[in-house]
């Protein structure tokens, strides 16, 4: 077990006051103490550390070489102590110690990160954990781990939640420009089922035990962990699949990835939402994060 410190924070506070005011008498006035109490505190600090902190030869309180080193360490300790005080006051004021935010990986991450940057600049005592999941895994993770907020594509099976709409998310059915699928004549569901469909799976236990069928129900499917890996698989010509447009705009403009002209339609739009529990009101930090997320995403129309 570590030994207790031989010095006290009060002694360090006295040292700081002497340096800031330039004298023992000035520190006594600043701290509303008698001069003898200041001298006693300095003597106790010097005895505890085993060094001489002030040179007593001049008319002013001048730090010794050792004293300058002690002052630097004391400043860091006092700053930590003040941060601890501020943390205690903030937590006592109702701010949550932590928040968990679950986000569907198909959604743009820049607005989320902008909101988190703004939240961090507030200096609140609340730590935020950002979890990225996919499809059914978002709601499952939100429910199972009692997360505070989620950005989901679909709130089905989410239970009692309150929600605010987010901007729509467009997906397109894509493949590489030279994929054999595009030269197979008219493309319908049966034509797609003859090729490999690329799908992103949730990583949650329930999704692993009972995964969704591929969108087009074919026997050949390649499961990937996220949309960035799926994009690379499309670029390698491994198959076809749905992709959020914001992740592949450059690839589409360059003609590397092209829309699969399936007769069912090659575009799909989700109406995502920011949701939180209806029966558990957000605390002050959660409310601020919710507002910042909505602000970062802009109009939802």
C-alpha positions as CSV (number, residue, x, y, z in Angstrom):
1,X,0.0,0.0,0.0
2,X,1.5,3.4,-0.9
3,X,2.6,5.6,1.9
4,X,0.6,8.7,2.6
5,X,2.1,12.0,1.4
6,X,4.1,13.9,4.1
7,X,3.0,17.3,2.7
8,X,-0.5,18.8,2.4
9,X,-2.4,20.6,-0.3
10,X,-2.8,23.5,2.1
11,X,1.0,23.8,2.3
12,X,1.2,23.9,-1.5
13,X,-1.5,26.5,-1.6
14,X,0.5,28.7,0.8
15,X,3.6,28.2,-1.4
16,X,1.6,29.3,-4.5
17,X,0.2,32.4,-2.7
18,X,3.7,33.5,-1.6
19,X,5.0,33.3,-5.1
20,X,2.0,35.0,-6.6
21,X,2.1,37.9,-4.0
22,X,5.8,38.1,-3.7
23,X,6.1,37.9,0.1
24,X,5.0,36.0,3.2
25,X,3.0,39.0,4.3
26,X,1.2,39.2,0.9
27,X,0.3,35.6,1.1
28,X,-1.1,36.1,4.7
29,X,-3.3,38.9,3.4
30,X,-4.4,36.9,0.3
31,X,-5.3,33.9,2.4
32,X,-6.7,35.9,5.4
33,X,-4.2,34.4,7.8
34,X,-1.7,35.7,10.3
35,X,2.0,35.9,9.0
36,X,3.1,33.4,11.6
37,X,0.7,30.8,10.1
38,X,2.3,31.3,6.7
39,X,5.8,30.8,8.1
40,X,4.7,27.7,10.0
41,X,3.2,26.2,6.8
42,X,6.4,26.8,4.8
43,X,8.5,25.3,7.6
44,X,6.3,22.3,7.7
45,X,6.6,21.8,3.9
46,X,10.4,22.2,3.9
47,X,10.6,19.6,6.8
48,X,8.3,17.2,5.0
49,X,10.2,17.4,1.7
50,X,13.7,17.7,3.3
51,X,14.7,20.7,1.2
52,X,15.0,24.5,1.6
53,X,12.4,26.1,-0.5
54,X,13.1,29.8,0.1
55,X,16.4,31.6,0.4
56,X,16.2,33.7,3.6
57,X,19.1,36.0,2.8
58,X,17.3,38.8,1.0
59,X,14.4,41.1,1.7
60,X,12.0,39.3,-0.6
61,X,10.9,35.7,-0.6
62,X,13.1,34.2,-3.2
63,X,12.8,30.6,-4.3
64,X,15.9,28.4,-4.1
65,X,16.8,26.1,-7.0
66,X,15.0,23.3,-5.2
67,X,12.1,25.5,-4.4
68,X,11.6,26.2,-8.1
69,X,11.3,22.5,-8.8
70,X,8.9,22.1,-5.9
71,X,6.8,24.9,-7.2
72,X,6.4,23.3,-10.6
73,X,5.3,20.0,-9.1
74,X,3.0,21.9,-6.6
75,X,1.3,23.8,-9.5
76,X,0.5,20.5,-11.2
77,X,-0.9,19.0,-8.0
78,X,-3.0,22.1,-7.2
79,X,-4.4,22.1,-10.8
80,X,-5.4,18.4,-10.4
81,X,-7.0,19.1,-7.0
82,X,-9.0,22.0,-8.5
83,X,-10.2,19.8,-11.4
84,X,-11.3,17.2,-8.9
85,X,-13.2,19.9,-7.0
86,X,-14.9,21.0,-10.3
87,X,-15.7,17.4,-11.1
88,X,-17.4,16.9,-7.8
89,X,-19.4,20.1,-8.1
90,X,-20.5,19.1,-11.6
91,X,-21.5,15.6,-10.7
92,X,-23.3,16.9,-7.6
93,X,-25.2,19.2,-9.9
94,X,-26.7,16.3,-11.7
95,X,-24.4,15.7,-14.7
96,X,-24.1,12.1,-15.7
97,X,-20.7,10.4,-15.1
98,X,-21.0,8.7,-18.5
99,X,-23.2,8.4,-21.7
100,X,-23.3,5.7,-24.3
101,X,-24.2,6.6,-27.9
102,X,-24.9,3.8,-30.4
103,X,-24.7,4.8,-34.1
104,X,-25.6,2.8,-37.2
105,X,-22.4,2.5,-39.3
106,X,-24.3,3.3,-42.5
107,X,-24.8,6.9,-41.4
108,X,-22.4,9.7,-42.0
109,X,-20.0,9.9,-39.1
110,X,-18.8,13.5,-39.6
111,X,-21.9,15.1,-38.0
112,X,-21.6,12.7,-35.0
113,X,-17.9,13.6,-34.6
114,X,-18.6,17.3,-34.9
115,X,-21.3,17.0,-32.1
116,X,-18.8,15.1,-29.9
117,X,-16.2,17.8,-30.5
118,X,-18.6,20.5,-29.4
119,X,-19.7,18.4,-26.4
120,X,-16.1,18.0,-25.4
121,X,-15.5,21.7,-25.6
122,X,-18.2,22.3,-22.9
123,X,-15.9,20.9,-20.3
124,X,-18.5,18.7,-18.7
125,X,-17.6,15.8,-16.3
126,X,-19.4,13.3,-18.5
127,X,-17.5,10.7,-20.5
128,X,-19.1,9.6,-23.8
129,X,-18.7,6.1,-25.3
130,X,-19.4,5.9,-29.0
131,X,-20.4,2.4,-30.3
132,X,-20.8,1.7,-34.0
133,X,-23.2,-1.1,-34.9
134,X,-25.3,-2.1,-38.0
135,X,-28.9,-2.9,-38.7
136,X,-30.7,-4.8,-36.0
137,X,-27.5,-4.6,-33.9
138,X,-28.1,-0.9,-33.2
139,X,-31.4,-1.5,-31.4
140,X,-30.1,-4.6,-29.7
141,X,-27.1,-2.8,-28.4
142,X,-29.2,0.1,-27.3
143,X,-31.6,-2.1,-25.4
144,X,-29.1,-4.7,-24.0
145,X,-26.5,-2.2,-22.6
146,X,-29.0,0.5,-21.6
147,X,-27.4,3.0,-23.9
148,X,-28.6,6.6,-23.6
149,X,-28.9,7.6,-27.2
150,X,-29.0,5.9,-30.6
151,X,-28.9,6.9,-34.3
152,X,-30.8,4.2,-36.0
153,X,-32.1,3.5,-39.5
154,X,-35.1,1.7,-38.2
155,X,-36.8,1.9,-34.8
156,X,-38.8,-1.3,-35.2
157,X,-38.5,-3.4,-32.0
158,X,-36.9,-0.5,-30.2
159,X,-39.6,-0.4,-27.5
160,X,-40.8,2.8,-26.0
161,X,-38.6,5.6,-27.3
162,X,-38.8,9.2,-28.2
163,X,-37.2,10.2,-31.5
164,X,-36.3,13.1,-33.7
165,X,-35.9,12.6,-37.4
166,X,-32.5,12.9,-39.1
167,X,-31.8,13.6,-42.8
168,X,-32.8,10.8,-45.1
169,X,-30.1,8.2,-46.1
170,X,-30.0,7.0,-49.7
171,X,-28.5,3.6,-50.6
172,X,-27.9,2.4,-54.1
173,X,-27.4,-1.1,-55.4
174,X,-23.9,-1.1,-56.9
175,X,-21.2,-3.3,-58.4
176,X,-17.9,-2.8,-60.2
177,X,-18.3,-1.5,-63.7
178,X,-16.8,-4.7,-65.3
179,X,-18.7,-7.2,-63.1
180,X,-20.2,-10.1,-65.2
181,X,-23.6,-9.3,-63.7
182,X,-23.9,-6.2,-65.9
183,X,-23.6,-8.3,-69.1
184,X,-26.2,-10.9,-68.3
185,X,-29.1,-9.3,-70.0
186,X,-32.2,-8.1,-68.1
187,X,-31.5,-8.0,-64.4
188,X,-34.1,-9.3,-62.1
189,X,-34.0,-11.1,-58.7
190,X,-33.2,-14.5,-60.3
191,X,-30.2,-12.9,-62.2
192,X,-28.9,-11.4,-59.0
193,X,-29.2,-14.7,-57.1
194,X,-26.6,-16.2,-59.5
195,X,-24.0,-13.8,-58.1
196,X,-22.5,-13.0,-54.7
197,X,-24.4,-10.5,-52.6
198,X,-22.2,-8.5,-50.2
199,X,-23.9,-7.8,-46.9
200,X,-22.9,-6.1,-43.6
201,X,-23.8,-8.0,-40.5
202,X,-24.3,-6.7,-37.0
203,X,-21.7,-7.9,-34.5
204,X,-24.2,-8.5,-31.6
205,X,-24.9,-12.0,-30.3
206,X,-28.5,-12.1,-31.4
207,X,-27.6,-11.1,-34.9
208,X,-24.9,-13.7,-35.1
209,X,-27.3,-16.4,-33.9
210,X,-30.1,-15.5,-36.2
211,X,-28.7,-13.4,-39.1
212,X,-30.9,-11.7,-41.6
213,X,-31.2,-13.3,-45.0
214,X,-29.5,-11.5,-47.9
215,X,-31.7,-8.8,-49.4
216,X,-32.3,-10.7,-52.6
217,X,-32.3,-14.1,-51.0
218,X,-29.6,-15.7,-53.1
219,X,-27.5,-18.7,-51.9
220,X,-24.2,-16.8,-52.3
221,X,-23.5,-14.1,-49.8
222,X,-20.3,-12.6,-48.4
223,X,-20.7,-11.1,-44.9
224,X,-18.6,-8.1,-43.9
225,X,-18.1,-6.3,-40.7
226,X,-18.7,-2.7,-41.9
227,X,-19.4,-0.6,-45.0
228,X,-15.8,0.4,-45.5
229,X,-14.9,-3.2,-46.0
230,X,-17.9,-3.7,-48.2
231,X,-16.8,-0.8,-50.4
232,X,-13.4,-2.4,-50.8
233,X,-15.1,-5.7,-51.7
234,X,-17.1,-3.9,-54.4
235,X,-14.0,-2.3,-55.8
236,X,-12.4,-5.7,-56.0
237,X,-15.3,-7.0,-58.0
238,X,-16.4,-9.6,-55.4
239,X,-20.1,-9.1,-55.9
240,X,-22.9,-6.5,-55.6
241,X,-24.6,-4.8,-52.7
242,X,-26.3,-1.8,-51.2
243,X,-24.1,1.1,-50.2
244,X,-24.8,4.4,-48.6
245,X,-24.3,7.0,-51.3
246,X,-22.2,9.3,-49.1
247,X,-19.5,6.6,-48.8
248,X,-19.1,6.0,-52.6
249,X,-19.9,9.3,-54.3
250,X,-16.3,9.6,-55.7
251,X,-16.4,5.9,-56.9
252,X,-19.7,6.5,-58.7
253,X,-18.5,9.8,-60.3
254,X,-15.3,8.1,-61.5
255,X,-17.4,5.3,-63.0
256,X,-15.6,2.6,-61.0
257,X,-18.8,1.6,-59.3
258,X,-22.1,1.6,-61.2
259,X,-25.7,1.1,-60.3
260,X,-27.1,-2.3,-60.9
261,X,-30.3,-1.7,-63.1
262,X,-32.5,-4.3,-61.3
263,X,-36.2,-4.2,-62.2
264,X,-37.2,-3.9,-58.5
265,X,-35.3,-0.6,-58.3
266,X,-31.7,0.2,-57.4
267,X,-32.3,3.0,-54.9
268,X,-33.5,2.7,-51.3
269,X,-34.1,5.5,-48.8
270,X,-34.1,5.2,-45.0
271,X,-35.6,7.7,-42.6
272,X,-33.1,7.5,-39.7
273,X,-33.8,8.9,-36.3
274,X,-32.1,10.0,-33.1
275,X,-33.8,8.2,-30.3
276,X,-33.7,7.9,-26.5
277,X,-35.8,6.1,-23.9
278,X,-39.3,7.4,-23.3
279,X,-39.4,6.2,-19.7
280,X,-35.9,7.5,-18.7
281,X,-35.5,11.2,-19.3
282,X,-32.0,12.3,-20.3
283,X,-29.9,14.1,-17.8
284,X,-28.4,17.5,-18.4
285,X,-25.4,16.1,-20.3
286,X,-27.5,13.8,-22.4
287,X,-29.8,16.7,-23.3
288,X,-26.9,18.8,-24.4
289,X,-25.5,15.9,-26.5
290,X,-28.9,15.3,-28.0
291,X,-29.2,18.9,-29.0
292,X,-25.7,19.0,-30.5
293,X,-26.3,15.9,-32.5
294,X,-29.5,17.4,-34.0
295,X,-27.7,20.6,-34.7
296,X,-24.8,18.9,-36.4
297,X,-27.1,16.9,-38.7
298,X,-29.0,20.0,-39.8
299,X,-32.5,20.0,-41.3
300,X,-34.1,16.5,-41.5
301,X,-36.2,17.2,-44.5
